[in-house]
Amino acid sequence: MRAALPPIDVSLTKPPDAVEQLEQRVAADGDDGLAHCQLALLQLGTTGFYEYGDSPVFARVQKLLQRAVKLDPSNALAHSALGFTLAHRGRQEQALEHFRASHRLEPMNRTVEVYIATMLVELEREEEALKFLAAMAPRHGVKLAKLKADLTKAAFPVDAHHLLINGFIHARNFLRSHLEDEAERIRNSIDRGRKRRVAKEELDRCRQDQLELERSFDSKRVPAPIRTLAEPASRYGIGDDVCRPLLMRKIPKKERAKLIRQADKLAAAVDRWLNTFDEGKMTTEAAAFMYFMNGIEEIR
């Protein structure tokens, strides 16, 4: 009797993901500055790293980025990512140095520029922060004199902190989004089929949400004057802010234009119906109509 073959180790047949590939590159070549930078950006996407600056993930990211900027001082992204990491670890002075380096390399990067101002404010370097804000205001479309007048009128202090938070983007959130987008780009560039797989998985998930809504939606509960919108509301009135526009943008152009006209014609009647519900007391159908009307604005 022939002996049974040992089971195949699936982990050996599965191609390494982007993190594994970059780990291998870093291990094989300690002077690969790009691999150090890319691996750090992917590590930044791990759970909880934004909330816990002293986590092991942050410490690893810091080391990778420090190596990356040492190997390639002209890498503006590595400098800004390192500044971001250091700032979250409470090392504002060091963070400021790297944000300044990034800004010298990419003077038009307004997000990094705002982060420099943020670091100056957090370091309580008031005079320097005010001077920097005055210099950057025209590039951000901020009329500083009017902003100061508005703050005075509202009885707020006209200091660097209030000028920053009232006149400019919130640097931490904006830069975080930029780094997340860059990490996604890196994953897709390393794993060529990933973008298509992720898109398909997302669309499948959205279509499942669509089916569940259609099953639970009862058009008889919709007032007769707006019932012509019941069918599209039952298909596209999904609460998920990713799925709703994703599905609605797949509607053919002519049909989409017709749907927008129908929704506009009945918008006032829909609003009157929705206003009859107390907060948190909407029916499935009412919630679907609310999200559907949001979707109309998203695809307009």
ABEGO torsion letter per residue (X at the ends): XBBBBBBBBAAAABBBBAAAAAAAAAAABAABAAAAAAAAAAAAABBGAAABAABAAAAAAAAAAAAAAAABAABAAAAAAAAAAAAAAGBAAAAAAAAAAAAAABAABAAAAAAAAAAAAAAGBAAAAAAAAAAAAAAAGBBAAAAAAAAAAAGBBBBAAAAAAAABBBAAAAAAAAAAAAAAAAAAAABAAAAAAAAAAAAAAAAAAAAAAAAABBAAABBAAAAAAAAAAAAABBABAAAAAAAAAABBAAAAAAAAAAAAAAAAAAAAAAAABBBGABBAAAAAAAAAAAAAAAAX
